[in-house]
Amino acid sequence: RRQAREAGTMDFSQLEDIDGCRWSWLVWPWSRLDATRCVVPFGCMYTPLKQLSNMAPLLPYEPVSCKGASCHAVLNPYCRVDVRAKLWVCPFCTQRNALPPHYADISETNLPAELIPNFTTVEYKLPRAQAPPPVFLFVLDTCLREDELATAKEYIIKSLALLPPETFVGLITFGMNVQVHVLAESEVSKAYVLKGDKDYTAQRVAELLSLGFSGGRGMASSALAAAVAASSTSAGAVNGETAPPTAIGAARFLQPVADCEFILTSVLEELNKDPWPVPSAQRPKRCTFTAMSVAVGLLEACHSGFFARIELLVGGPCTVEPGKVVGLELGDIMRSHSDIEKESATYVKKALASYEAVASRAVNAGHTIDVWACSLDQIGLYEMKSCVERTAGIFVMAESFNHPMFKRSFEMFFARDENDQLLIGAQASLDVLTSRELKVAGTIGPVASLNKASNCVSQEMEIGIGGTSAWRICGIDPATTLSIYFEIVNNHNQPIAEGQYRYVQFVTKYQHSSGEYRQRVSTVAGRWADGANLMEIGAGFDQEAAAVLLARMAVYKTENEEAFDILRWLDRMLIRLCARFADYQKDSPESFNLSPNFSLYPQFMFNLRRSQFLQVFNSSPDETAYYRSYLNRENTLNGLLMIQPTVMAYSMSGPPCPVLLDVTSIKADRILLLDTFFYVICFSGDTIAQWRKAGYHNDPKHENFRNLLQAPKDDAAAILEERFPYARYIESDQHGTQARFLLAKLNPSVNHHSAGDAAYSSGENFIFTDDVSLQVFMEHLKKLAVSSQ
């Protein structure tokens, strides 16, 4: 019961390093009634493949599972073990199980890793045949300017050097039509051309590309066919089904990097801009949807159930049915949030349905779709978001293929670990098991439901993707984080005995990039408490995890529940929480006081209300889809950074220090460094900017000033080096045009109303806004929380 015991002496981020979990509440009330009074949902932010510092070596055998009819929990340190009788009792269902023969030598001093108390998370290497190597299918838009196309081609070629040599690659290009390039023949470049205005089924793609199971034109055999055929006899998809025999005709389009690097490089170097003529007042005819559908069909036919990713590099909107998001005429502007809300966006519903169908096909095959969108205008990310989110893919959005946001992100995406293997996995599934007093309400993140109706599933509460205790994660990496919500179902008249714990087990099966099948098991225990003991329950409140869990819920409700007033819902939740856990006297706002565990939570909610996740004004639908996709996949600290950015101040008077996210933090003799996750801004006060323009930093006498200018740039570079996707870096001076990026995030404690006329002449800092400040927000919160009504 190590985690429950140490909760009082360890901070929440340290607890996360044990099992990759951050819980909104560490101590839970034992009754359903008291749970509803806690307001904030009971859940956790779980990172399945988090790199843990204290973890047992990889275990090269099958895990031992409970034989209970509806349990199947994996052997873990919380099990009671009789080493003499070689029996163990499952903590989830109390079933007695016999230990397998290879555990015959265990004793109190000789325990296997999965029973050692310090190893509540272990990872197994399952004894199955190797899966075939990963497949990366590049889908390139050729309706780009020449310089943009050249850069996109350059970085695809560069990625070949970043991929392990055994990895399979393929190339599809598209403009008015779709070209599927043959990589198995070096004598002359060949490509199959498909019309861009047709919706091809998987079967039709297989027919047109000769991907039939008896083989097609081109090569009669391939390493891909051999590898998949060998694996399909003994290793199946993530749900245990045996994979079908592969179509050897696909070998013409998918080849190992080591064999086709020269051919693919030659094809890309010879590739030109789409030749279809474009009238001056029109957009190019771009069949993005058809290209994506053909790519999914190709991989469905030859690599279903194995590691495969589609890398879509696109520089403009789809203008050809199906999947069309805007008309050809330049006068036909892209849809806005207002158009979507009023249902006046002509193409949205049909495009959403088309991309949803492709997403379902990709999910069924277990394949991932990544979108690299580089354009000054929208390209249709809003419509294709289901293709990325349901397949656990990634969005990267930049102004241009020449921008560092694309270049650095593309390089970081193919990073490898210390064993020279890609950091990304595939074909994953997450199964959640719970003890009897609680049920799984749902999860929010880059997952798709596996529709597993087990005894662990809540029948009355559904949050996010619910109605199941298992989800598919087509693509997974060490940063992928899911928010999992629970319901306490124990009745108020059935108290839980003191010393009894709740248990939750996360079982993640996935295909490692090396071809190994692995299973990671995290088992977590927690304490129960009497619902009346608010001090004990409140001491285990993690306000950071709670804020991110609630933010994901708010975004999900905004997108999936019509006419939902999300701001009013957030306000009610906050008022009820404060009324429950704050110290105050009735009808006395001055007596209101929150303990340190709750003190920052109202501030998080204030910034969430103002954030780009809920306030879509001044954001396009594409930008909103982009921002929300990362909120739903990043860990607690990154999620909190998106909600409430951090600000560091640099001045001549002392070392760098964090300052309030407030307009009063702006000083003429200070540099501010703002990190919002999506962009990093280096903001110089008036005096600093004037000194820099005067060139003082170039004078050897002013070395301190030169160091002051360099310090925030060095810190920004360190942030950017580790951030994926690569953040946008902005430098701005006070009153400069780029200063709006900083001002939009600051608390308007001084605005143009409160500053008065004197502020205009004195140069005092204030913000032109009618938004309420944090101080006003807190005053109203106190009044409503202490109200006796």
URDAPE-V792007 format. One record per pair of residues at least 24 apart in sequence whose ideal C-beta (glycine too) atoms are under 6 Angstrom apart, sorted by the first residue. I is the first residue (numbers start at 1). J is the second residue. D is the distance in Angstrom with one decimal. If there is no record, write none. Layout:
i->I j->J d->D
i->I j->J d->D
This chain:
i->1 j->525 d->5.7
i->2 j->117 d->5.9
i->4 j->526 d->5.8
i->4 j->527 d->4.5
i->12 j->542 d->4.5
i->17 j->53 d->5.9
i->19 j->120 d->5.6
i->19 j->121 d->4.8
i->19 j->522 d->4.5
i->19 j->524 d->5.6
i->20 j->47 d->4.2
i->20 j->50 d->3.6
i->21 j->46 d->5.3
i->21 j->524 d->5.8
i->22 j->542 d->6.0
i->22 j->545 d->4.1
i->22 j->636 d->4.9
i->24 j->542 d->5.9
i->24 j->545 d->5.2
i->24 j->546 d->4.1
i->24 j->549 d->5.3
i->25 j->540 d->5.6
i->25 j->541 d->5.9
i->26 j->540 d->3.2
i->27 j->527 d->5.1
i->27 j->529 d->4.9
i->27 j->536 d->5.7
i->27 j->537 d->5.2
i->27 j->540 d->3.9
i->28 j->528 d->5.9
i->29 j->531 d->3.7
i->30 j->490 d->5.6
i->30 j->496 d->4.2
i->30 j->528 d->4.3
i->31 j->490 d->5.8
i->31 j->492 d->4.1
i->31 j->531 d->5.7
i->32 j->488 d->5.3
i->32 j->489 d->5.9
i->33 j->492 d->4.7
i->34 j->531 d->2.5
i->35 j->488 d->4.1
i->39 j->573 d->5.6
i->39 j->576 d->4.6
i->39 j->577 d->4.3
i->40 j->546 d->4.8
i->40 j->577 d->6.0
i->41 j->485 d->5.2
i->42 j->486 d->4.9
i->43 j->484 d->5.8
i->43 j->485 d->4.0
i->43 j->549 d->5.0
i->44 j->484 d->5.6
i->45 j->481 d->5.6
i->45 j->483 d->5.6
i->45 j->545 d->5.3
i->45 j->636 d->4.8
i->46 j->482 d->5.3
i->46 j->484 d->5.6
i->46 j->506 d->6.0
i->47 j->481 d->4.6
i->47 j->635 d->5.7
i->48 j->508 d->4.1
i->49 j->476 d->5.9
i->49 j->478 d->4.8
i->51 j->478 d->5.3
i->56 j->113 d->3.8
i->56 j->119 d->4.4
i->56 j->122 d->5.1
i->58 j->123 d->5.7
i->58 j->125 d->5.0
i->59 j->113 d->5.9
i->59 j->122 d->5.9
i->59 j->124 d->4.7
i->60 j->125 d->4.9
i->63 j->124 d->5.2
i->66 j->90 d->4.2
i->66 j->95 d->5.5
i->66 j->97 d->5.7
i->67 j->97 d->5.3
i->68 j->93 d->4.3
i->68 j->95 d->4.0
i->70 j->455 d->4.9
i->73 j->433 d->5.1
i->73 j->505 d->5.5
i->74 j->521 d->4.7
i->75 j->114 d->5.3
i->76 j->523 d->3.8
i->77 j->115 d->5.7
i->77 j->117 d->4.8
i->77 j->120 d->5.7
i->78 j->523 d->6.0
i->78 j->525 d->5.5
i->83 j->107 d->5.4
i->91 j->503 d->5.0
i->92 j->433 d->5.8
i->92 j->435 d->5.5
i->92 j->503 d->5.8
i->120 j->523 d->5.3
i->121 j->522 d->4.3
i->122 j->521 d->5.7
i->123 j->518 d->5.9
i->123 j->520 d->4.4
i->124 j->519 d->4.6
i->125 j->516 d->5.6
i->125 j->518 d->5.8
i->126 j->517 d->4.3
i->126 j->519 d->5.9
i->128 j->235 d->4.5
i->128 j->517 d->4.8
i->129 j->231 d->5.5
i->129 j->234 d->4.3
i->129 j->235 d->5.0
i->130 j->515 d->3.9
i->131 j->231 d->5.1
i->131 j->235 d->5.8
i->131 j->306 d->5.4
i->131 j->511 d->5.3
i->131 j->515 d->4.5
i->132 j->227 d->3.5
i->132 j->228 d->4.8
i->132 j->231 d->5.6
i->132 j->306 d->5.6
i->133 j->166 d->4.5
i->133 j->167 d->5.3
i->133 j->168 d->5.8
i->134 j->167 d->5.2
i->134 j->307 d->4.1
i->134 j->513 d->5.8
i->135 j->168 d->4.4
i->135 j->254 d->5.9
i->135 j->303 d->5.4
i->135 j->308 d->4.1
i->136 j->169 d->5.2
i->136 j->309 d->5.5
i->137 j->170 d->4.4
i->137 j->295 d->5.3
i->137 j->310 d->5.0
i->138 j->171 d->5.2
i->138 j->311 d->5.0
i->139 j->172 d->4.7
i->139 j->291 d->5.3
i->139 j->295 d->5.1
i->139 j->310 d->6.0
i->139 j->312 d->4.7
i->140 j->173 d->4.9
i->140 j->313 d->5.1
i->141 j->314 d->4.4
i->141 j->315 d->5.1
i->142 j->173 d->5.1
i->142 j->175 d->4.6
i->142 j->273 d->5.8
i->142 j->274 d->4.3
i->143 j->175 d->4.9
i->143 j->274 d->4.9
i->143 j->284 d->3.9
i->143 j->286 d->4.7
i->144 j->315 d->4.4
i->148 j->315 d->5.8
i->148 j->401 d->4.8
i->149 j->273 d->5.9
i->151 j->401 d->4.2
i->151 j->402 d->5.2
i->152 j->313 d->5.1
i->152 j->401 d->4.8
i->153 j->268 d->4.5
i->155 j->410 d->5.1
i->157 j->265 d->5.4
i->157 j->268 d->5.8
i->159 j->414 d->5.6
i->160 j->257 d->5.4
i->160 j->261 d->5.2
i->162 j->414 d->3.8
i->163 j->257 d->5.3
i->165 j->257 d->5.2
i->165 j->258 d->3.9
i->166 j->256 d->5.6
i->167 j->257 d->5.3
i->168 j->224 d->5.6
i->168 j->254 d->4.7
i->168 j->256 d->5.7
i->169 j->257 d->5.7
i->170 j->253 d->4.9
i->170 j->254 d->4.5
i->172 j->291 d->5.8
i->172 j->295 d->5.5
i->174 j->287 d->5.5
i->174 j->291 d->3.7
i->175 j->274 d->2.7
i->175 j->276 d->5.9
i->176 j->276 d->4.0
i->176 j->285 d->4.4
i->178 j->290 d->5.5
i->178 j->291 d->4.9
i->178 j->294 d->5.3
i->180 j->253 d->5.9
i->181 j->267 d->5.5
i->182 j->252 d->4.9
i->183 j->255 d->4.5
i->183 j->260 d->4.5
i->183 j->263 d->5.3
i->183 j->264 d->5.8
i->184 j->218 d->5.7
i->184 j->219 d->4.8
i->184 j->251 d->6.0
i->184 j->252 d->4.4
i->186 j->263 d->5.2
i->189 j->267 d->5.5
i->196 j->287 d->2.9
i->196 j->290 d->5.0
i->196 j->320 d->5.2
i->197 j->320 d->5.2
i->197 j->321 d->5.9
i->199 j->322 d->4.8
i->200 j->293 d->5.8
i->200 j->294 d->6.0
i->202 j->297 d->4.4
i->202 j->300 d->4.6
i->205 j->294 d->5.6
i->205 j->297 d->3.2
i->206 j->301 d->4.4
i->210 j->249 d->4.7
i->211 j->247 d->4.3
i->211 j->249 d->4.6
i->211 j->250 d->5.4
i->211 j->301 d->4.3
i->213 j->247 d->5.4
i->215 j->248 d->4.7
i->215 j->249 d->5.6
i->216 j->249 d->3.1
i->218 j->252 d->3.6
i->219 j->251 d->4.6
i->219 j->252 d->5.7
i->221 j->248 d->5.6
i->222 j->251 d->3.0
i->223 j->256 d->5.9
i->224 j->251 d->5.6
i->224 j->254 d->5.5
i->225 j->251 d->5.8
i->237 j->305 d->3.4
i->238 j->427 d->4.5
i->238 j->429 d->4.7
i->238 j->509 d->5.8
i->243 j->305 d->4.3
i->246 j->302 d->5.2
i->247 j->301 d->5.3
i->247 j->302 d->5.1
i->250 j->302 d->3.4
i->281 j->330 d->5.6
i->282 j->328 d->4.6
i->282 j->329 d->6.0
i->283 j->319 d->5.2
i->283 j->328 d->5.4
i->285 j->319 d->5.7
i->285 j->320 d->5.4
i->286 j->316 d->5.6
i->286 j->318 d->5.7
i->286 j->319 d->5.3
i->287 j->320 d->4.4
i->288 j->314 d->5.8
i->288 j->318 d->3.8
i->289 j->318 d->5.4
i->289 j->322 d->5.4
i->289 j->323 d->2.3
i->289 j->354 d->5.8
i->292 j->358 d->5.9
i->293 j->358 d->5.3
i->296 j->358 d->5.6
i->296 j->361 d->5.3
i->296 j->362 d->5.1
i->299 j->367 d->5.3
i->300 j->365 d->4.9
i->304 j->365 d->4.3
i->305 j->366 d->5.8
i->307 j->426 d->3.8
i->307 j->511 d->5.3
i->308 j->367 d->4.6
i->309 j->368 d->4.6
i->310 j->369 d->4.8
i->311 j->370 d->5.3
i->312 j->371 d->5.0
i->313 j->372 d->4.7
i->314 j->373 d->5.6
i->314 j->379 d->5.6
i->315 j->374 d->5.4
i->315 j->375 d->5.2
i->316 j->375 d->5.6
i->316 j->379 d->5.7
i->317 j->379 d->5.1
i->317 j->380 d->4.9
i->318 j->380 d->5.5
i->322 j->354 d->4.7
i->323 j->351 d->5.5
i->323 j->354 d->4.9
i->325 j->351 d->5.2
i->325 j->380 d->3.9
i->325 j->383 d->5.3
i->334 j->378 d->4.5
i->337 j->616 d->4.6
i->337 j->621 d->5.8
i->351 j->383 d->4.1
i->352 j->383 d->5.5
i->355 j->383 d->5.5
i->355 j->384 d->4.7
i->355 j->386 d->5.6
i->355 j->387 d->5.2
i->356 j->386 d->4.9
i->358 j->387 d->5.9
i->359 j->386 d->4.4
i->359 j->387 d->4.5
i->359 j->390 d->4.7
i->362 j->391 d->4.9
i->363 j->390 d->5.5
i->363 j->391 d->5.9
i->363 j->448 d->4.6
i->366 j->427 d->4.6
i->366 j->474 d->5.3
i->368 j->392 d->5.8
i->368 j->393 d->4.8
i->368 j->474 d->4.6
i->368 j->475 d->3.5
i->369 j->393 d->4.6
i->370 j->394 d->5.1
i->371 j->395 d->5.5
i->372 j->396 d->5.0
i->373 j->397 d->4.9
i->374 j->398 d->4.8
i->374 j->400 d->5.5
i->374 j->401 d->4.6
i->374 j->406 d->5.3
i->378 j->620 d->5.2
i->378 j->622 d->4.2
i->381 j->622 d->4.1
i->381 j->625 d->4.9
i->381 j->626 d->6.0
i->382 j->621 d->3.7
i->382 j->622 d->5.4
i->382 j->625 d->4.7
i->385 j->625 d->4.4
i->389 j->446 d->5.6
i->389 j->629 d->5.9
i->390 j->448 d->5.0
i->391 j->474 d->4.4
i->392 j->446 d->3.8
i->392 j->473 d->5.1
i->392 j->474 d->4.8
i->392 j->475 d->4.2
i->395 j->626 d->5.0
i->395 j->629 d->5.2
i->396 j->725 d->4.7
i->397 j->626 d->4.9
i->405 j->726 d->5.1
i->405 j->728 d->5.8
i->408 j->726 d->3.9
i->409 j->725 d->4.4
i->409 j->726 d->4.5
i->412 j->724 d->5.1
i->421 j->513 d->4.8
i->421 j->514 d->4.9
i->422 j->513 d->3.9
i->423 j->477 d->5.6
i->424 j->477 d->4.7
i->425 j->476 d->4.7
i->425 j->510 d->4.4
i->425 j->512 d->5.5
i->426 j->475 d->5.7
i->426 j->511 d->5.0
i->427 j->511 d->4.3
i->428 j->473 d->4.0
i->428 j->476 d->4.4
i->428 j->510 d->3.6
i->429 j->472 d->5.4
i->429 j->509 d->5.2
i->430 j->471 d->5.2
i->430 j->508 d->5.2
i->431 j->470 d->4.6
i->431 j->507 d->4.3
i->432 j->469 d->5.2
i->432 j->506 d->5.9
i->433 j->505 d->4.4
i->434 j->504 d->5.4
i->435 j->502 d->5.3
i->435 j->503 d->4.4
i->437 j->490 d->4.2
i->438 j->486 d->5.0
i->438 j->488 d->5.3
i->438 j->502 d->6.0
i->439 j->487 d->4.9
i->439 j->489 d->5.4
i->440 j->469 d->5.0
i->441 j->466 d->5.7
i->441 j->485 d->4.3
i->441 j->486 d->5.9
i->441 j->487 d->4.7
i->442 j->466 d->3.0
i->442 j->485 d->5.5
i->443 j->482 d->5.3
i->443 j->484 d->4.8
i->444 j->483 d->4.8
i->444 j->552 d->4.5
i->444 j->556 d->5.3
i->445 j->482 d->3.7
i->445 j->632 d->5.5
i->446 j->633 d->5.1
i->447 j->471 d->3.9
i->447 j->473 d->5.4
i->448 j->472 d->4.8
i->458 j->487 d->4.4
i->461 j->487 d->4.3
i->464 j->556 d->5.4
i->476 j->510 d->5.6
i->480 j->633 d->5.9
i->481 j->635 d->4.4
i->483 j->549 d->5.2
i->483 j->552 d->4.9
i->496 j->528 d->4.8
i->501 j->525 d->4.5
i->502 j->526 d->5.0
i->538 j->581 d->5.0
i->538 j->597 d->6.0
i->541 j->597 d->4.7
i->543 j->600 d->5.5
i->543 j->601 d->4.3
i->544 j->636 d->5.7
i->544 j->640 d->5.2
i->545 j->636 d->5.2
i->547 j->604 d->3.9
i->548 j->636 d->5.3
i->548 j->639 d->3.8
i->548 j->640 d->5.9
i->551 j->608 d->5.4
i->551 j->643 d->5.8
i->552 j->632 d->5.8
i->555 j->613 d->5.4
i->555 j->628 d->5.2
i->566 j->614 d->5.8
i->567 j->609 d->5.7
i->570 j->605 d->6.0
i->574 j->605 d->5.0
i->575 j->784 d->4.9
i->575 j->785 d->5.5
i->578 j->785 d->4.0
i->579 j->785 d->4.6
i->584 j->786 d->4.7
i->586 j->788 d->4.9
i->587 j->786 d->6.0
i->587 j->788 d->5.4
i->588 j->786 d->6.0
i->589 j->782 d->4.0
i->589 j->783 d->5.1
i->589 j->786 d->5.6
i->592 j->782 d->4.3
i->592 j->786 d->5.7
i->602 j->781 d->5.8
i->604 j->643 d->6.0
i->604 j->644 d->5.8
i->606 j->774 d->5.3
i->606 j->777 d->5.0
i->607 j->643 d->5.5
i->607 j->644 d->4.4
i->608 j->643 d->5.1
i->611 j->643 d->5.8
i->638 j->677 d->5.9
i->641 j->677 d->4.6
i->642 j->677 d->4.7
i->645 j->674 d->5.6
i->645 j->675 d->5.8
i->645 j->676 d->4.1
i->645 j->745 d->5.3
i->646 j->675 d->5.1
i->647 j->672 d->5.6
i->647 j->674 d->5.3
i->648 j->673 d->4.5
i->650 j->711 d->5.4
i->650 j->712 d->5.2
i->661 j->746 d->6.0
i->661 j->747 d->5.9
i->662 j->746 d->5.9
i->662 j->747 d->4.4
i->662 j->749 d->5.3
i->663 j->746 d->4.7
i->663 j->749 d->5.9
i->663 j->750 d->5.5
i->663 j->765 d->5.3
i->663 j->767 d->5.3
i->664 j->749 d->5.9
i->666 j->765 d->4.5
i->671 j->712 d->5.2
i->673 j->712 d->4.5
i->674 j->742 d->5.3
i->675 j->719 d->5.9
i->679 j->727 d->5.3
i->679 j->728 d->4.0
i->679 j->730 d->5.9
i->680 j->716 d->5.0
i->680 j->719 d->5.7
i->680 j->727 d->5.1
i->680 j->729 d->5.4
i->681 j->730 d->4.3
i->681 j->741 d->5.1
i->681 j->742 d->5.4
i->682 j->712 d->5.0
i->682 j->716 d->5.9
i->682 j->731 d->4.9
i->683 j->732 d->5.3
i->683 j->742 d->5.0
i->684 j->733 d->5.0
i->685 j->734 d->5.2
i->686 j->734 d->4.8
i->689 j->733 d->3.9
i->743 j->767 d->5.6
i->747 j->773 d->5.8
i->747 j->774 d->4.7
i->748 j->773 d->5.3
i->749 j->773 d->4.7
